[in-house]
Amino acid sequence: MFKYYSILIIFSISNIYSQEIPPIQNFTPNDYNAGIQNWMISQAKDHSIVVANGSGILHFNSDWNFYIILNVAMGGEIASDFNFDTMEVDYVRVYQE
């Protein structure tokens, strides 16, 4: 009986110490200067982190880069005259709170 308990203890201890704790780092919205709502997090082929944020796209590779997504949803008469080959943008106005 003692033999079975000793084997059980050895396996339970080895299982506890064999687990690797992954490095975790938390970031606040003040760290990446974007919205508070993150929709999806993915890892790119170069092992950098890409986050779909409520304000745009965030890219982290030792520092944060922010990319604005322009909403070009159009309807009515404008959509019928739109050329899908090119789109020129005169300016983008960004409002910060």
PyMOL commands that set and color helices and strands:
alter all, ss='L'
color gray80, all
select helices_A, chain A and resi 2-17+29-32+77-80
alter helices_A, ss='H'
color red, helices_A
select strands_A, chain A and resi 38-43+49-53+56-60+64-68
alter strands_A, ss='S'
color yellow, strands_A
deselect
rebuild
show_as cartoon
